[in-house]
Amino acid sequence: MPKTQIYEVHKLVDDVATLLAERGLTPKPGGQKADDQVKAAADLLSSLGIVPGLAPEHALDLDGHKSYSFRMHGD
């Protein structure tokens, strides 16, 4: 059985932003659309067969479930 592959979604957003900057573009990671970026990164990882992960500091509920509700229900 293959080993489960996990990648942290916020790291993927940063990695992609760095790659785009190296290619001469000006990405804006974070900001108001940070939740959209994290959801898109998680969707991409899932579609590639990699489990989207969260670092402990991102997994803690410090915003009253706002991020969870957005990721799960889009609201």
C-alpha positions in Angstrom: 0.0 0.0 0.0 1.5 3.4 -1.0 2.3 5.9 1.7 -0.2 8.7 2.2 1.2 12.0 0.8 0.3 15.2 2.6 1.2 18.7 1.7 0.4 21.9 3.7 -2.0 24.1 1.7 -0.6 27.4 2.9 2.8 26.3 1.8 1.5 25.5 -1.7 0.0 29.0 -1.9 3.4 30.5 -1.0 5.2 28.1 -3.3 3.0 29.1 -6.3 3.3 32.8 -5.5 7.1 32.4 -5.4 7.1 30.5 -8.7 5.0 33.2 -10.4 7.2 36.0 -9.0 10.2 34.2 -10.5 8.4 34.2 -13.8 7.9 38.0 -13.7 4.4 38.1 -12.4 3.1 39.9 -9.3 1.0 37.5 -7.2 -0.8 38.7 -4.1 -0.9 35.8 -1.7 -3.0 36.3 1.5 -5.2 39.4 1.6 -8.9 39.3 1.4 -9.0 36.3 -0.9 -6.8 34.1 1.3 -9.6 31.7 2.0 -10.2 31.3 -1.7 -6.5 30.6 -2.3 -6.4 28.0 0.5 -9.6 26.3 -0.9 -8.2 26.3 -4.4 -4.8 24.9 -3.2 -6.7 22.1 -1.2 -8.8 21.3 -4.3 -5.6 21.1 -6.5 -3.8 18.8 -4.0 -6.9 16.6 -3.8 -7.2 16.3 -7.5 -3.5 15.2 -7.7 -4.1 12.5 -5.1 -2.3 14.3 -2.3 -4.0 15.0 1.1 -4.3 18.7 1.8 -2.9 19.4 5.2 -2.9 22.3 7.7 -0.1 23.3 9.9 -1.2 23.4 13.6 -1.3 27.2 13.7 -3.8 27.1 10.8 -5.8 24.3 12.1 -6.7 26.0 15.4 -10.0 27.7 15.5 -9.0 31.3 16.3 -11.8 33.0 14.2 -15.0 31.3 15.6 -15.3 28.8 12.7 -15.3 31.5 10.0 -12.7 29.7 7.9 -14.3 26.3 8.5 -17.7 27.5 7.5 -16.3 29.1 4.3 -14.3 26.0 3.4 -17.2 23.6 4.1 -20.2 25.7 3.1 -18.9 28.6 1.1 -20.5 31.1 3.4 
